[in-house]
């Protein structure tokens, strides 16, 4: 009798544990894939186009016209590939210093997730593909 009760309790505990794990996984996935109010696609839709969006990555095409400054926005961590030559200044918010970057065609660089601001201080359009990781 005691073994049967123990087995029933063990099965119930396992079922509860698996259910909690599933809820946690779904919650993390939803947070990672959900756009926030300061997400770049909401803040600057005229400069960013969504190319691919799946549970693992989000791929964006970015075009920042010369002489423009973007509103503060957020990106997930990821890799960018430069398709044109351009000069940007960017800063991490709330109080980062402006940093100048001269990019060449084919330059590939990593960026951590951040809330930041960008301005194209050069004379050419910035054209970039960005692959953002959702985990």
TORKOL-4160 file (C-alpha; in steps of 0.2 Angstrom, whole numbers, padded with zeros to 4 digits, m for minus):
135
<pt num="1" X="0000" Y="0000" Z="0000"/>
<pt num="2" X="0014" Y="0012" Z="0005"/>
<pt num="3" X="0024" Y="0008" Z="m0011"/>
<pt num="4" X="0008" Y="0012" Z="m0022"/>
<pt num="5" X="0006" Y="0029" Z="m0013"/>
<pt num="6" X="0024" Y="0033" Z="m0015"/>
<pt num="7" X="0023" Y="0028" Z="m0034"/>
<pt num="8" X="0008" Y="0039" Z="m0036"/>
<pt num="9" X="0016" Y="0054" Z="m0028"/>
<pt num="10" X="0032" Y="0052" Z="m0038"/>
<pt num="11" X="0022" Y="0051" Z="m0054"/>
<pt num="12" X="0012" Y="0067" Z="m0049"/>
<pt num="13" X="0028" Y="0076" Z="m0044"/>
<pt num="14" X="0036" Y="0071" Z="m0061"/>
<pt num="15" X="0020" Y="0077" Z="m0071"/>
<pt num="16" X="0020" Y="0094" Z="m0061"/>
<pt num="17" X="0039" Y="0096" Z="m0064"/>
<pt num="18" X="0037" Y="0093" Z="m0083"/>
<pt num="19" X="0023" Y="0105" Z="m0083"/>
<pt num="20" X="0032" Y="0119" Z="m0074"/>
<pt num="21" X="0047" Y="0116" Z="m0086"/>
<pt num="22" X="0036" Y="0118" Z="m0101"/>
<pt num="23" X="0029" Y="0134" Z="m0095"/>
<pt num="24" X="0046" Y="0141" Z="m0091"/>
<pt num="25" X="0052" Y="0136" Z="m0109"/>
<pt num="26" X="0037" Y="0144" Z="m0117"/>
<pt num="27" X="0039" Y="0160" Z="m0106"/>
<pt num="28" X="0057" Y="0162" Z="m0110"/>
<pt num="29" X="0054" Y="0159" Z="m0129"/>
<pt num="30" X="0040" Y="0172" Z="m0129"/>
<pt num="31" X="0051" Y="0185" Z="m0120"/>
<pt num="32" X="0065" Y="0182" Z="m0132"/>
<pt num="33" X="0054" Y="0183" Z="m0148"/>
<pt num="34" X="0042" Y="0197" Z="m0142"/>
<pt num="35" X="0045" Y="0214" Z="m0148"/>
<pt num="36" X="0046" Y="0228" Z="m0135"/>
<pt num="37" X="0040" Y="0246" Z="m0137"/>
<pt num="38" X="0058" Y="0251" Z="m0141"/>
<pt num="39" X="0061" Y="0237" Z="m0154"/>
<pt num="40" X="0069" Y="0244" Z="m0169"/>
<pt num="41" X="0055" Y="0237" Z="m0181"/>
<pt num="42" X="0042" Y="0248" Z="m0171"/>
<pt num="43" X="0053" Y="0263" Z="m0168"/>
<pt num="44" X="0061" Y="0265" Z="m0186"/>
<pt num="45" X="0050" Y="0255" Z="m0198"/>
<pt num="46" X="0056" Y="0266" Z="m0212"/>
<pt num="47" X="0074" Y="0260" Z="m0210"/>
<pt num="48" X="0072" Y="0242" Z="m0205"/>
<pt num="49" X="0064" Y="0227" Z="m0215"/>
<pt num="50" X="0061" Y="0210" Z="m0207"/>
<pt num="51" X="0067" Y="0197" Z="m0219"/>
<pt num="52" X="0067" Y="0181" Z="m0208"/>
<pt num="53" X="0058" Y="0178" Z="m0191"/>
<pt num="54" X="0058" Y="0161" Z="m0183"/>
<pt num="55" X="0061" Y="0154" Z="m0165"/>
<pt num="56" X="0080" Y="0155" Z="m0167"/>
<pt num="57" X="0084" Y="0171" Z="m0176"/>
<pt num="58" X="0077" Y="0187" Z="m0183"/>
<pt num="59" X="0086" Y="0194" Z="m0199"/>
<pt num="60" X="0084" Y="0212" Z="m0203"/>
<pt num="61" X="0089" Y="0223" Z="m0218"/>
<pt num="62" X="0094" Y="0240" Z="m0212"/>
<pt num="63" X="0096" Y="0256" Z="m0223"/>
<pt num="64" X="0101" Y="0272" Z="m0214"/>
<pt num="65" X="0101" Y="0287" Z="m0225"/>
<pt num="66" X="0117" Y="0298" Z="m0225"/>
<pt num="67" X="0115" Y="0313" Z="m0213"/>
<pt num="68" X="0101" Y="0305" Z="m0202"/>
<pt num="69" X="0100" Y="0301" Z="m0184"/>
<pt num="70" X="0089" Y="0287" Z="m0178"/>
<pt num="71" X="0078" Y="0288" Z="m0162"/>
<pt num="72" X="0083" Y="0277" Z="m0148"/>
<pt num="73" X="0079" Y="0259" Z="m0151"/>
<pt num="74" X="0083" Y="0241" Z="m0146"/>
<pt num="75" X="0091" Y="0226" Z="m0154"/>
<pt num="76" X="0094" Y="0208" Z="m0149"/>
<pt num="77" X="0112" Y="0202" Z="m0149"/>
<pt num="78" X="0118" Y="0197" Z="m0166"/>
<pt num="79" X="0130" Y="0199" Z="m0181"/>
<pt num="80" X="0129" Y="0212" Z="m0194"/>
<pt num="81" X="0136" Y="0212" Z="m0212"/>
<pt num="82" X="0140" Y="0228" Z="m0221"/>
<pt num="83" X="0134" Y="0229" Z="m0239"/>
<pt num="84" X="0140" Y="0247" Z="m0242"/>
<pt num="85" X="0154" Y="0258" Z="m0235"/>
<pt num="86" X="0148" Y="0271" Z="m0223"/>
<pt num="87" X="0152" Y="0280" Z="m0207"/>
<pt num="88" X="0141" Y="0279" Z="m0191"/>
<pt num="89" X="0142" Y="0286" Z="m0174"/>
<pt num="90" X="0133" Y="0276" Z="m0160"/>
<pt num="91" X="0130" Y="0276" Z="m0142"/>
<pt num="92" X="0123" Y="0264" Z="m0129"/>
<pt num="93" X="0110" Y="0272" Z="m0119"/>
<pt num="94" X="0107" Y="0279" Z="m0106"/>
<pt num="95" X="0124" Y="0288" Z="m0105"/>
<pt num="96" X="0136" Y="0280" Z="m0117"/>
<pt num="97" X="0148" Y="0291" Z="m0127"/>
<pt num="98" X="0147" Y="0293" Z="m0146"/>
<pt num="99" X="0158" Y="0280" Z="m0155"/>
<pt num="100" X="0163" Y="0283" Z="m0173"/>
<pt num="101" X="0164" Y="0267" Z="m0184"/>
<pt num="102" X="0170" Y="0267" Z="m0202"/>
<pt num="103" X="0163" Y="0252" Z="m0211"/>
<pt num="104" X="0168" Y="0244" Z="m0227"/>
<pt num="105" X="0159" Y="0232" Z="m0238"/>
<pt num="106" X="0159" Y="0214" Z="m0231"/>
<pt num="107" X="0164" Y="0220" Z="m0214"/>
<pt num="108" X="0156" Y="0208" Z="m0201"/>
<pt num="109" X="0154" Y="0213" Z="m0183"/>
<pt num="110" X="0146" Y="0207" Z="m0167"/>
<pt num="111" X="0134" Y="0218" Z="m0156"/>
<pt num="112" X="0127" Y="0213" Z="m0139"/>
<pt num="113" X="0109" Y="0217" Z="m0135"/>
<pt num="114" X="0107" Y="0235" Z="m0131"/>
<pt num="115" X="0096" Y="0251" Z="m0131"/>
<pt num="116" X="0106" Y="0263" Z="m0142"/>
<pt num="117" X="0106" Y="0277" Z="m0154"/>
<pt num="118" X="0114" Y="0278" Z="m0171"/>
<pt num="119" X="0118" Y="0292" Z="m0183"/>
<pt num="120" X="0125" Y="0291" Z="m0201"/>
<pt num="121" X="0138" Y="0305" Z="m0201"/>
<pt num="122" X="0145" Y="0300" Z="m0218"/>
<pt num="123" X="0139" Y="0304" Z="m0236"/>
<pt num="124" X="0133" Y="0287" Z="m0241"/>
<pt num="125" X="0118" Y="0276" Z="m0236"/>
<pt num="126" X="0122" Y="0263" Z="m0223"/>
<pt num="127" X="0115" Y="0246" Z="m0229"/>
<pt num="128" X="0117" Y="0231" Z="m0217"/>
<pt num="129" X="0110" Y="0214" Z="m0214"/>
<pt num="130" X="0108" Y="0210" Z="m0196"/>
<pt num="131" X="0106" Y="0192" Z="m0189"/>
<pt num="132" X="0099" Y="0193" Z="m0171"/>
<pt num="133" X="0099" Y="0178" Z="m0160"/>
<pt num="134" X="0084" Y="0175" Z="m0149"/>
<pt num="135" X="0092" Y="0164" Z="m0136"/>
